[in-house]
Amino acid sequence: MKAIVVGAGISGLIASKELSSLGANVYLIEEHKKIGLPTHCGGLVAPNFWQKLGIPKKKNLVLNEYSGISFSDGHHTFTLRTRKPFLFAISRILLDQYVGDLAEKKGTKILAGERIKKVFLYKGGVKALSSSGNVFESDVAFIADGLFGQISNKIFPKKGKSLLLASQAVFRHSLEPSFPLVLLRKDFSEDFFAYIAPLNDEFARVGVASAKPIASLVIKKLVKAYNLKQVEPSKHWGIWIGGPTSKVSFYDKLFLLGDAAGFTKATTGGGIVFGSILSRLLSKYVASSNEAEKKLAKERVNYLKKNLEFMLIIRKTLNFFGPSFYYPLLNKIANLRGIEKVVETLDYDFLFDTSLFS
Ligand SMILES: Cc1cc2nc3c(=O)[nH]c(=O)nc-3n(C[C@H](O)[C@H](O)[C@H](O)COP(=O)(O)OP(=O)(O)OC[C@H]3O[C@@H](n4cnc5c(N)ncnc54)[C@H](O)[C@@H]3O)c2cc1C
């Protein structure tokens, strides 16, 4: 089987690695010259993300391990501590390059610096045309061109109030490096939050997402309040909190992956884990010859969607009440006896199951 994957972000990379492992002949096409760059991601993942992505552990990808999390409304700050790390800050650049190497080892051919401008179905399969005039023919195509990808946005447009403007940069800080600080303030973001995520005791990723273009103002306020010093220019991108697409597969020949399919958590904007799991499942669905395995993969995609839809309900509820309502509630929960044990055992990626369990 011949497969083309458009976009070498984490979703396209994981799909390429999985498809190649299952014996497909894979071409991964990326418009940028280098895998992993440019990056705009916060890189926060649960410690068990290795298993979810299906990759062997590699220590140097983890920049910081958090044993707690702090929340602030600008007036009060409280911290939920855990005995063992419950959240990692990873290097997205190194992660993407690592998965790229794994995919190449399995046989994926990576074509970097090639932009796909059109993908269309024909009787024999799928064709992709690149800006430089190359034509790629294959049996199936996976579109992993990200949040602003032009090919996927024609199929599943990401616009309106659910598309938040996100900005992030690295700053020098003087905070406690063991906890990320989440700022829940209506004047910072009505629909999301701002964060300071220390990478070590010197540098931190600082960012904010909001439907309103107020990032520079928020970052200015954070700089003043927390004595931060910017060490790189801000990167501007987006976070989608509108939930997953209703359809990821078209005629079993064309598939949407990752951000292109809206597979980001509406609660936190995280997309690394859900995007990667979707890639693994759809690769299995397409390349496996075992009918039972295919059926299971399809069922699991629906299960992922159910979880993402549940997070969308949580996000809508939080946004309806606003931080001034739910911040005190969070504070109360943080003070419950034994809460750290619950936090340690929760799976934040699967909040639907977690809530039932809780
Ligand atoms: C500020 C910010 C902070 C975030 N923090 C976190 C976090 O802490 N944890 C988390 O899990 N997620 C986080 N996310 C979300 C996460 O970054 C995304 O969900 C994830 O990057 C999606 O991966 P992807 O492979 O689907 O898309 P992308 O990583 O966007 O990759 C898409 C790729 O496709 C390529 N491409 C696009 N169009 C074409 C074309 N026509 N031809 C060829 N190539 C093309 C692009 O160059 C790019 O390499 C954050 C996002 C932002 C903006």
The ligand as a MOL file (V3000), in Angstrom:
LIG
                    3D

  0  0  0     0  0            999 V3000
M  V30 BEGIN CTAB
M  V30 COUNTS 53 58 0 0 0
M  V30 BEGIN ATOM
M  V30 1 C 0.7940 28.2980 22.4070 0
M  V30 2 C 0.4410 26.8450 22.2980 0
M  V30 3 C 0.6970 26.0030 23.3640 0
M  V30 4 C 0.3760 24.6350 23.2860 0
M  V30 5 N 0.6540 23.8380 24.3470 0
M  V30 6 C 0.4030 22.5190 24.2740 0
M  V30 7 C 0.7490 21.6670 25.3540 0
M  V30 8 O 1.2850 22.1180 26.3750 0
M  V30 9 N 0.4850 20.3330 25.2450 0
M  V30 10 C -0.1160 19.8000 24.1250 0
M  V30 11 O -0.3520 18.5840 24.0830 0
M  V30 12 N -0.4620 20.6030 23.0830 0
M  V30 13 C -0.2100 21.9410 23.1230 0
M  V30 14 N -0.5470 22.7490 22.0790 0
M  V30 15 C -1.2280 22.1490 20.9160 0
M  V30 16 C -0.2380 21.3950 20.0510 0
M  V30 17 O 0.8400 22.2370 19.7270 0
M  V30 18 C -0.9430 20.9310 18.7710 0
M  V30 19 O -2.1240 20.2390 19.1020 0
M  V30 20 C -0.0390 20.0090 17.9600 0
M  V30 21 O 1.1130 20.7050 17.5560 0
M  V30 22 C -0.7840 19.4950 16.7400 0
M  V30 23 O 0.0830 18.6920 15.9700 0
M  V30 24 P -0.2370 18.4370 14.4510 0
M  V30 25 O 0.8100 17.5080 13.9520 0
M  V30 26 O -1.6540 18.0540 14.2830 0
M  V30 27 O -0.0740 19.8670 13.7520 0
M  V30 28 P 1.2130 20.7990 13.6590 0
M  V30 29 O 2.1550 20.5390 14.7520 0
M  V30 30 O 0.7100 22.1920 13.4680 0
M  V30 31 O 1.9190 20.3080 12.3110 0
M  V30 32 C 1.3870 20.5710 11.0430 0
M  V30 33 C 2.5230 20.4640 10.0350 0
M  V30 34 O 2.0110 20.5200 8.7140 0
M  V30 35 C 2.8650 21.3170 7.9090 0
M  V30 36 N 2.0620 21.7930 6.7790 0
M  V30 37 C 0.9830 22.6120 6.8190 0
M  V30 38 N 0.4790 22.7850 5.5790 0
M  V30 39 C 1.2580 22.0490 4.7410 0
M  V30 40 C 1.2320 21.8250 3.3330 0
M  V30 41 N 0.2970 22.3740 2.5680 0
M  V30 42 N 2.1800 21.0190 2.7860 0
M  V30 43 C 3.1280 20.4430 3.5710 0
M  V30 44 N 3.2050 20.6280 4.9100 0
M  V30 45 C 2.2760 21.4220 5.4830 0
M  V30 46 C 3.3180 22.4110 8.8680 0
M  V30 47 O 4.5090 23.0350 8.4200 0
M  V30 48 C 3.5310 21.6240 10.1630 0
M  V30 49 O 4.8330 21.0990 10.2620 0
M  V30 50 C -0.2400 24.1150 22.1070 0
M  V30 51 C -0.4910 24.9640 21.0240 0
M  V30 52 C -0.1550 26.3080 21.1130 0
M  V30 53 C -0.4190 27.1950 19.9530 0
M  V30 END ATOM
M  V30 BEGIN BOND
M  V30 1 1 1 2
M  V30 2 1 2 3
M  V30 3 2 2 52
M  V30 4 2 3 4
M  V30 5 1 4 5
M  V30 6 1 4 50
M  V30 7 2 5 6
M  V30 8 1 6 7
M  V30 9 1 6 13
M  V30 10 2 7 8
M  V30 11 1 7 9
M  V30 12 1 9 10
M  V30 13 2 10 11
M  V30 14 1 10 12
M  V30 15 2 12 13
M  V30 16 1 13 14
M  V30 17 1 14 15
M  V30 18 1 14 50
M  V30 19 1 15 16
M  V30 20 1 16 17
M  V30 21 1 16 18
M  V30 22 1 18 19
M  V30 23 1 18 20
M  V30 24 1 20 21
M  V30 25 1 20 22
M  V30 26 1 22 23
M  V30 27 1 23 24
M  V30 28 2 24 25
M  V30 29 1 24 26
M  V30 30 1 24 27
M  V30 31 1 27 28
M  V30 32 2 28 29
M  V30 33 1 28 30
M  V30 34 1 28 31
M  V30 35 1 31 32
M  V30 36 1 32 33
M  V30 37 1 33 34
M  V30 38 1 33 48
M  V30 39 1 34 35
M  V30 40 1 35 36
M  V30 41 1 35 46
M  V30 42 1 36 37
M  V30 43 1 36 45
M  V30 44 2 37 38
M  V30 45 1 38 39
M  V30 46 1 39 40
M  V30 47 2 39 45
M  V30 48 1 40 41
M  V30 49 2 40 42
M  V30 50 1 42 43
M  V30 51 2 43 44
M  V30 52 1 44 45
M  V30 53 1 46 47
M  V30 54 1 46 48
M  V30 55 1 48 49
M  V30 56 2 50 51
M  V30 57 1 51 52
M  V30 58 1 52 53
M  V30 END BOND
M  V30 END CTAB
M  END
